[in-house]
Amino acid sequence: MSEIPPKPKLQVLPTGAKGWGRAGLLWLGLFGLLGGGTWWMTAMPGETLVGSLPPLDERERDLEPRLEIHVRALSDDIGERNVFRPDDLAAAASYLEANLRAAGRPVASQTFEAAGVTVRNLEIEHRGQSRPDEVIVVGAHYDSVVGSPGANDNATGVAAVVELARLLADEELSRTVRFVLFVNEEPPFYMTRDMGSVHYARRARQQGDRIVAMFSLETIGYYSDDEGSSSTPSRSVSSTPPRENSSASWGTWTRGASFEALWPHSVVTPRCPPKAWPLRDGSPGWAGRITGPSGSRGIPVSW
Protein backbone atom coordinates (compact mmCIF):
# COMPACT_ATOMS: atom_id res chain seq x y z
CA MET A 1 0.00 0.00 0.00
CA SER A 2 1.62 3.28 -1.13
CA GLU A 3 2.02 6.12 1.31
CA ILE A 4 0.02 9.30 0.81
CA PRO A 5 2.43 12.17 0.12
CA PRO A 6 2.26 15.02 2.64
CA LYS A 7 0.32 18.11 1.63
CA PRO A 8 2.54 21.02 0.57
CA LYS A 9 2.75 23.81 3.13
CA LEU A 10 1.06 27.03 2.19
CA GLN A 11 3.54 29.91 2.29
CA VAL A 12 1.59 32.90 3.70
CA LEU A 13 4.30 35.14 5.06
CA PRO A 14 7.51 36.01 3.23
CA THR A 15 10.76 34.58 4.51
CA GLY A 16 14.11 36.23 4.81
CA ALA A 17 15.13 39.85 4.41
CA LYS A 18 14.70 39.83 0.62
CA GLY A 19 11.22 38.34 0.86
CA TRP A 20 10.07 40.93 3.37
CA GLY A 21 11.66 43.68 1.29
CA ARG A 22 9.81 42.61 -1.84
CA ALA A 23 6.54 42.38 0.08
CA GLY A 24 7.06 45.85 1.52
CA LEU A 25 7.71 47.33 -1.91
CA LEU A 26 4.62 45.58 -3.29
CA TRP A 27 2.37 47.01 -0.55
CA LEU A 28 3.89 50.47 -0.92
CA GLY A 29 3.18 50.33 -4.64
CA LEU A 30 -0.42 49.23 -4.09
CA PHE A 31 -1.08 51.98 -1.54
CA GLY A 32 0.63 54.50 -3.81
CA LEU A 33 -1.57 53.52 -6.75
CA LEU A 34 -4.68 53.66 -4.60
CA GLY A 35 -3.82 57.05 -3.11
CA GLY A 36 -2.67 58.51 -6.40
CA GLY A 37 -5.76 57.23 -8.20
CA THR A 38 -8.06 58.71 -5.56
CA TRP A 39 -6.32 62.08 -5.77
CA TRP A 40 -6.34 62.04 -9.59
CA MET A 41 -10.10 61.37 -9.72
CA THR A 42 -11.17 63.76 -6.95
CA ALA A 43 -8.77 66.73 -7.02
CA MET A 44 -10.64 69.93 -7.83
CA PRO A 45 -9.14 72.35 -10.37
CA GLY A 46 -8.42 75.97 -9.53
CA GLU A 47 -8.02 77.66 -6.18
CA THR A 48 -10.49 78.18 -3.37
CA LEU A 49 -11.71 81.75 -3.21
CA VAL A 50 -10.30 83.86 -0.39
CA GLY A 51 -11.69 87.32 0.31
CA SER A 52 -14.48 89.30 -1.28
CA LEU A 53 -16.14 88.34 -4.53
CA PRO A 54 -15.72 90.61 -7.54
CA PRO A 55 -18.72 92.78 -8.40
CA LEU A 56 -21.48 91.15 -10.44
CA ASP A 57 -21.59 92.10 -14.09
CA GLU A 58 -24.77 93.27 -15.81
CA ARG A 59 -25.85 89.77 -16.84
CA GLU A 60 -25.32 88.44 -13.34
CA ARG A 61 -27.20 91.35 -11.77
CA ASP A 62 -30.14 90.52 -14.01
CA LEU A 63 -29.91 86.83 -13.12
CA GLU A 64 -29.67 87.20 -9.33
CA PRO A 65 -33.29 88.30 -8.68
CA ARG A 66 -34.60 85.71 -11.11
CA LEU A 67 -32.90 82.92 -9.19
CA GLU A 68 -34.18 84.31 -5.91
CA ILE A 69 -37.76 84.48 -7.21
CA HIS A 70 -37.70 80.75 -8.06
CA VAL A 71 -36.12 79.76 -4.75
CA ARG A 72 -38.62 81.78 -2.72
CA ALA A 73 -41.59 80.55 -4.78
CA LEU A 74 -40.66 76.94 -4.08
CA SER A 75 -39.49 77.23 -0.45
CA ASP A 76 -41.56 80.13 0.95
CA ASP A 77 -44.77 80.14 -1.10
CA ILE A 78 -45.11 76.38 -1.62
CA GLY A 79 -42.81 74.97 1.06
CA GLU A 80 -42.40 71.28 1.76
CA ARG A 81 -43.19 69.31 -1.40
CA ASN A 82 -43.23 65.54 -1.58
CA VAL A 83 -45.73 62.67 -1.91
CA PHE A 84 -46.77 63.19 1.72
CA ARG A 85 -47.93 66.67 0.68
CA PRO A 86 -49.21 65.88 -2.81
CA ASP A 87 -51.00 69.18 -3.39
CA ASP A 88 -47.81 71.13 -2.72
CA LEU A 89 -45.79 68.75 -4.89
CA ALA A 90 -48.28 69.27 -7.72
CA ALA A 91 -48.18 73.04 -7.20
CA ALA A 92 -44.38 72.98 -7.53
CA ALA A 93 -44.64 70.99 -10.76
CA SER A 94 -47.18 73.44 -12.19
CA TYR A 95 -45.03 76.44 -11.27
CA LEU A 96 -41.95 74.90 -12.87
CA GLU A 97 -43.82 73.78 -15.96
CA ALA A 98 -44.98 77.36 -16.56
CA ASN A 99 -41.46 78.74 -16.15
CA LEU A 100 -39.87 76.11 -18.37
CA ARG A 101 -42.44 76.89 -21.05
CA ALA A 102 -41.20 80.50 -20.98
CA ALA A 103 -38.03 79.23 -22.67
CA GLY A 104 -40.12 78.85 -25.82
CA ARG A 105 -40.24 75.08 -26.08
CA PRO A 106 -42.93 72.52 -25.19
CA VAL A 107 -42.66 70.87 -21.77
CA ALA A 108 -42.94 67.09 -21.66
CA SER A 109 -44.15 65.29 -18.54
CA GLN A 110 -43.11 61.76 -17.58
CA THR A 111 -45.91 60.65 -15.27
CA PHE A 112 -45.91 57.61 -12.96
CA GLU A 113 -47.37 56.40 -9.66
CA ALA A 114 -45.43 56.40 -6.38
CA ALA A 115 -46.93 55.58 -2.98
CA GLY A 116 -50.38 55.96 -4.49
CA VAL A 117 -49.67 59.48 -5.77
CA THR A 118 -49.39 60.52 -9.41
CA VAL A 119 -46.06 62.34 -9.85
CA ARG A 120 -44.08 63.55 -12.83
CA ASN A 121 -40.70 64.52 -14.20
CA LEU A 122 -40.57 67.66 -16.38
CA GLU A 123 -38.41 68.09 -19.47
CA ILE A 124 -37.71 70.47 -22.31
CA GLU A 125 -35.33 69.70 -25.15
CA HIS A 126 -32.99 72.05 -27.03
CA ARG A 127 -32.14 70.18 -30.22
CA GLY A 128 -28.50 70.22 -31.27
CA GLN A 129 -27.34 71.25 -34.73
CA SER A 130 -24.24 69.30 -35.77
CA ARG A 131 -24.45 66.39 -33.28
CA PRO A 132 -28.13 66.12 -32.35
CA ASP A 133 -27.95 62.41 -31.46
CA GLU A 134 -25.55 63.16 -28.59
CA VAL A 135 -27.62 64.22 -25.58
CA ILE A 136 -26.56 66.16 -22.50
CA VAL A 137 -28.97 66.14 -19.58
CA VAL A 138 -28.94 69.10 -17.18
CA GLY A 139 -31.16 68.29 -14.23
CA ALA A 140 -32.17 68.82 -10.62
CA HIS A 141 -34.71 67.30 -8.26
CA TYR A 142 -37.58 69.53 -7.19
CA ASP A 143 -39.02 67.55 -4.28
CA SER A 144 -37.96 68.30 -0.70
CA VAL A 145 -37.16 66.07 2.25
CA VAL A 146 -39.90 65.56 4.84
CA GLY A 147 -40.06 68.47 7.28
CA SER A 148 -38.07 70.90 5.13
CA PRO A 149 -39.10 73.69 2.74
CA GLY A 150 -36.17 72.61 0.56
CA ALA A 151 -34.67 76.02 -0.18
CA ASN A 152 -31.06 75.01 -0.66
CA ASP A 153 -31.88 71.33 -1.15
CA ASN A 154 -32.92 71.75 -3.84
CA ALA A 155 -34.81 74.85 -4.96
CA THR A 156 -31.41 76.39 -5.75
CA GLY A 157 -30.51 73.67 -8.25
CA VAL A 158 -33.98 73.82 -9.78
CA ALA A 159 -33.74 77.60 -10.18
CA ALA A 160 -30.42 77.18 -11.99
CA VAL A 161 -31.87 74.62 -14.41
CA VAL A 162 -34.85 76.86 -15.21
CA GLU A 163 -32.63 79.87 -15.84
CA LEU A 164 -30.07 77.92 -17.88
CA ALA A 165 -32.92 76.77 -20.12
CA ARG A 166 -33.98 80.40 -20.57
CA LEU A 167 -30.46 81.73 -21.15
CA LEU A 168 -29.63 79.08 -23.76
CA ALA A 169 -33.01 79.20 -25.51
CA ASP A 170 -31.70 81.19 -28.49
CA GLU A 171 -28.22 79.67 -28.60
CA GLU A 172 -27.15 77.29 -31.37
CA LEU A 173 -25.81 74.19 -29.63
CA SER A 174 -23.96 71.35 -31.32
CA ARG A 175 -25.33 68.63 -29.02
CA THR A 176 -28.92 68.20 -27.87
CA VAL A 177 -29.45 69.48 -24.33
CA ARG A 178 -32.37 68.32 -22.19
CA PHE A 179 -33.31 70.31 -19.12
CA VAL A 180 -34.99 67.89 -16.71
CA LEU A 181 -36.58 68.40 -13.29
CA PHE A 182 -36.85 65.15 -11.36
CA VAL A 183 -39.36 64.16 -8.71
CA ASN A 184 -38.80 61.75 -5.76
CA GLU A 185 -35.09 62.12 -5.08
CA GLU A 186 -35.52 62.35 -1.32
CA PRO A 187 -36.30 59.46 1.09
CA PRO A 188 -38.17 57.16 1.13
CA PHE A 189 -37.54 56.97 -2.63
CA TYR A 190 -33.80 57.62 -2.68
CA MET A 191 -31.97 54.69 -4.29
CA THR A 192 -35.23 52.92 -5.16
CA ARG A 193 -37.12 52.21 -8.38
CA ASP A 194 -39.52 55.06 -7.64
CA MET A 195 -36.88 57.79 -7.93
CA GLY A 196 -37.81 60.10 -10.77
CA SER A 197 -34.32 59.87 -12.22
CA VAL A 198 -34.50 56.06 -12.25
CA HIS A 199 -37.72 56.24 -14.28
CA TYR A 200 -36.08 58.73 -16.62
CA ALA A 201 -32.90 56.68 -17.10
CA ARG A 202 -34.90 53.49 -17.67
CA ARG A 203 -36.98 55.13 -20.39
CA ALA A 204 -33.89 56.67 -21.99
CA ARG A 205 -32.30 53.25 -22.23
CA GLN A 206 -35.46 51.71 -23.70
CA GLN A 207 -35.56 54.46 -26.32
CA GLY A 208 -31.90 53.98 -27.14
CA ASP A 209 -31.04 57.58 -26.26
CA ARG A 210 -27.35 58.35 -26.56
CA ILE A 211 -26.80 60.36 -23.38
CA VAL A 212 -23.14 61.38 -23.28
CA ALA A 213 -23.24 63.33 -20.00
CA MET A 214 -25.52 64.38 -17.17
CA PHE A 215 -25.07 67.41 -14.93
CA SER A 216 -27.04 67.29 -11.67
CA LEU A 217 -27.29 70.68 -9.96
CA GLU A 218 -27.60 70.14 -6.21
CA THR A 219 -27.58 72.39 -3.12
CA ILE A 220 -25.74 75.30 -4.74
CA GLY A 221 -27.19 78.22 -2.76
CA TYR A 222 -25.34 78.13 0.54
CA TYR A 223 -22.39 80.50 0.97
CA SER A 224 -19.96 80.66 3.88
CA ASP A 225 -16.37 81.75 4.41
CA ASP A 226 -16.13 79.80 7.67
CA GLU A 227 -13.37 77.20 7.83
CA GLY A 228 -14.82 73.68 7.78
CA SER A 229 -18.22 74.71 6.41
CA SER A 230 -17.75 72.36 3.44
CA SER A 231 -17.45 68.60 3.77
CA THR A 232 -17.76 65.45 1.66
CA PRO A 233 -19.32 62.03 2.22
CA SER A 234 -15.85 60.52 2.52
CA ARG A 235 -13.36 61.93 5.00
CA SER A 236 -10.61 60.26 2.99
CA VAL A 237 -11.05 62.78 0.18
CA SER A 238 -9.05 65.81 1.22
CA SER A 239 -9.13 67.77 -2.02
CA THR A 240 -12.55 69.33 -1.44
CA PRO A 241 -12.43 73.07 -0.63
CA PRO A 242 -12.80 73.50 3.16
CA ARG A 243 -15.19 76.45 2.82
CA GLU A 244 -18.69 76.51 1.33
CA ASN A 245 -17.76 79.42 -0.95
CA SER A 246 -17.08 77.63 -4.21
CA SER A 247 -18.53 74.88 -6.37
CA ALA A 248 -17.13 71.42 -6.89
CA SER A 249 -17.84 68.67 -9.37
CA TRP A 250 -18.35 65.08 -8.26
CA GLY A 251 -19.16 62.28 -10.62
CA THR A 252 -18.11 59.30 -12.67
CA TRP A 253 -15.43 61.09 -14.67
CA THR A 254 -11.72 61.28 -14.13
CA ARG A 255 -9.99 64.64 -13.99
CA GLY A 256 -9.85 66.47 -17.26
CA ALA A 257 -13.53 66.13 -18.10
CA SER A 258 -15.10 69.55 -18.06
CA PHE A 259 -18.02 71.64 -19.21
CA GLU A 260 -15.89 72.88 -22.11
CA ALA A 261 -15.32 69.29 -23.27
CA LEU A 262 -19.04 68.66 -23.54
CA TRP A 263 -20.64 72.00 -24.38
CA PRO A 264 -19.98 73.70 -27.75
CA HIS A 265 -18.78 76.81 -25.95
CA SER A 266 -18.05 77.86 -22.39
CA VAL A 267 -21.07 78.32 -20.17
CA VAL A 268 -20.63 81.01 -17.54
CA THR A 269 -22.29 79.85 -14.34
CA PRO A 270 -23.66 82.47 -11.95
CA ARG A 271 -21.42 83.29 -9.01
CA CYS A 272 -22.72 83.27 -5.48
CA PRO A 273 -23.72 86.77 -4.35
CA PRO A 274 -21.56 88.25 -1.57
CA LYS A 275 -24.58 88.17 0.76
CA ALA A 276 -26.41 84.85 0.71
CA TRP A 277 -30.19 84.71 0.77
CA PRO A 278 -31.54 83.85 4.25
CA LEU A 279 -32.61 80.32 3.38
CA ARG A 280 -34.47 78.53 6.11
CA ASP A 281 -32.61 75.27 5.59
CA GLY A 282 -29.32 76.95 4.68
CA SER A 283 -27.07 75.43 7.29
CA PRO A 284 -23.73 73.71 6.65
CA GLY A 285 -25.39 70.42 7.51
CA TRP A 286 -27.83 70.80 4.64
CA ALA A 287 -25.31 72.31 2.25
CA GLY A 288 -22.80 69.53 2.85
CA ARG A 289 -25.09 66.87 1.37
CA ILE A 290 -23.94 65.69 -2.02
CA THR A 291 -26.56 63.65 -3.84
CA GLY A 292 -27.59 63.04 -7.39
CA PRO A 293 -29.87 61.00 -9.59
CA SER A 294 -29.11 57.30 -9.69
CA GLY A 295 -30.04 54.69 -12.24
CA SER A 296 -27.85 56.24 -14.94
CA ARG A 297 -25.41 53.39 -15.53
CA GLY A 298 -23.15 54.01 -18.48
CA ILE A 299 -23.81 57.75 -18.42
CA PRO A 300 -21.08 60.12 -17.17
CA VAL A 301 -22.66 61.96 -14.24
CA SER A 302 -21.48 65.09 -12.46
CA TRP A 303 -23.17 66.65 -9.44
N, C-alpha and C positions, 0 to 999 in steps of 0.2 A: 504494500500500500504506500503510494508516494506521499511525501510530506507536503502540506500546504505552505507555499512560500509566504513569508511575513509581508504584511501590508506596508507599502512605502510610507515613511513619515512625511507628514505635510509640513513644509517649511513656511511658517507664518512670519517670523521675525528674521531680519537680516542677521548675518553672522560676520564677525570681524569688522575691522575699522573701515575697509573699503565698502563692504556691504551697507553699513550704516551711513557712510558718506553718500553713496549713490541714492539711498532711500531719502536722505535729507534733501538732496538736490531735486529729486523727483517731486517731493511735497512742496518745496519752495516754488518750483515751476508751476505746479497746479494752482497754488494759492495766488501766485503772480498773475496767471492767466485769468483766474476768477476775478481778482480785484481789478485788473486792468480792463477786462471786458465790462464789468459793472460801471466803472468810471467812463469808459468810452460810450456806453449806451445812455448814461444818465447825466453826464456833464452838460450844464446849460451854457450856451454861448453868451458872450457879452459880459458886462459888469453890472453888479447890483447898484441901483441908483443911491447916491448919498447926497443929501441936501434937498433944496427946493426944486420943484419941477419947473421947466421953462414955461413961459406963458402959452396959453392955447392960441392956435392960429384961428383964422376966420371960420374955416370948415369945422374945426373942433368946437368952437364956441356955438355954432349952429347945432351941432350934434348933441352937446351935453344936455340941454333941456329936453330933447327928444327922448334920450335914454331914460332920463329921470321920470318923464311922463309914463313910460311903459312900466317902469319898476313900481311906481306908486300906484298905478292902476291895478296891477296884479297883487301887490302886497297890502296896500292900504284899502283900496276900494273893494276888492274881491276877498283878499285874505287867504286863509287856508283853503287849498284846492286839491282834493283827492277823491277817491271813490267813496270815502266815508262822508264827504260833503259834495254829493253829485251835482247839486244845483250850482255851486260855486265853481266846480271843475268845468261844467258846461259853459258858465259865464266866461271863464278864462279862455276857453276854446273859441267862443264867439268873438270876443274882443280881439284875439290874435288873428283869427280868420279875416276880420275886417281890415286890420292893419297890414296883413300880408297882401291882401287884394289891392291895396293902395300902390303896390309896386308895379301894377299894370299887367299882372298875369293871373290866370285862374288858379284858385286854391283847390287842391285835391285833398279829400279826407279818406283816411284808412280807418274804417270803423270795425270794432270788435267788442266782445263781451268780456268783462272782468269782474268777478265777485258780484255778478248779477246786475252790473251797471254797463250801459253802452258808453264806450269811450272812443276817442279817435286821435290818430296822429294827423298833423297838418303839413302840407307840402306845396311849394311852388317850384317850378323848374325854369331855369335860364339856359336855353339850348345853346350849346357851343357851336362855333363856326367851322374850324378846321379839323377838330377831333371830337365830334359830338358823341361818339360812342364811349368815350372815357368820361366817367361821372365822378364828380367830387361832391360829397355830402357835407353840408355845414349845418350842424344841428345843436339842439339844446332841449332839455326836458322842462316842461312847464308845470308839472304837478309839484306839490310841496309835501314835506314830511308831516305826519300827524302832529298837531299842536303848534305848527309854525306858519307864519304868513308867507314864508319863502321869498324874502326880499333878495338876499344875496344868493341863496340856494333855492330857486335858480332863476328868479325874475331878471337878474342881471345878464345871464347868458342868453335868455330869451330876447331881451331888449336888443342885444347885440346882433342876433340873427335877423330880427325884423329890420333893423336899420341897415345891416349889410345888404339885405335883399333890395332895399330901397336905393341905396347908394350905387349898387351895381346894375340897376334895372336898365340903364341905357348904355352900358358898356358892352363892347364886343369881346366875348370870351372865347378862347380856343376850345376849352373843354366844357362840357355840360356841368352846371352847378345846380344842385338841389338844396333848397333851404327847407329844413325839416324841423318841426317841433314835436317832440315825443311826449307821450303820456306814460304814466305808471313807471317812473324810474325809481321812486322811493319805496321803502318797505310798506307792505309785505310783498311787493312784486319784484323787488330788486333781485337779480340773478334767477328769475323764474321765467317760464314761458309766456307769462302775461305782461312782461315788460313791453312797452310800446316799441322800443328799438329792436327787440327780438322779433316781433311781428313784422317790422319793416325789413329787417335783414333776411328773414325767411322768404318774404315775398320777392325781394330783390334777387335772391338766388333762384327762385322758381322761374322768374322772368328772364334769367340769364343776363341781368344787368352787369356791366363791367365797371364796378366801383373801384377806382384806383386809390381813393383816399377818403377819410372821414375826419372832420374837425368837430369835436364836441366842446362847446363853450360852457364852462362850468364855474360857478362861484367867482366871478371876476370883479365884483364891486367893492370888496373890502380893501381899505388902504390903511396901512400903519407903518410908521418908522421905528416902532419898538423892536429891539433886539429879541429874537425868538418868537416873533408873532407868526412866522411861517414855519410849517412843518410838513412832513411827508408820511405816508403810511409806513415806510420802512426807515427805521433809525440808521440802517446801514448805509443809506444813500446820503452822502454829506455834501453833494454838489448843489443842493437846492438853496436858493437865496434865503438867508436867515430872517429877512424882514418881508412883511406882506405889502411890499411897495413895488412889485414888478410881476410880470407874468412868466410862467414857465410852461414848457410843453412836455407832456408825458404821453407815451404811446408805444406802438409796436415797431417804431422805426429805430434804426441806429442813428448816431450823430451824422449830420450832413444833410439829412432830409429837411426841407424847409418849405415855407409858403412859396418862396420864389421858384422852387423846383416843381411845384404843382400848378400854381396860378400862372396865367400868361403874362402878368406884370405884377409888380409889388403891390400889395394891399396895405395901406396905412391903417393900423388899428388905433382906435381912440385911446389916448392916454388917460390915466386916472386923474381926476381933478385934484388940486392941492387940498381941498377940503372935501372929505367924503360925505355922501349923503347920510343922514342919521337913520340907518336901516335898523329895524327892530330885531333882526336876527344877526346883525353884523358884528359878531364877536370872533376872536381868533379861533375859537373852537369850531364855529360854523365854517369860517373861511378856509380852515385847514383841510376840509374834506376834499378829497380828489376822487371823483367818480366819473363814470362815463357809460354810454350805452354798451351792452354786451351783445352777444349773438352775431358778431360781425367777423366770423372766422375768415381768414384770407384777405381781409380788407385792412390796409394800414390805418390805424386809428391814432389820433392825437387829441388829448384833452387836458 
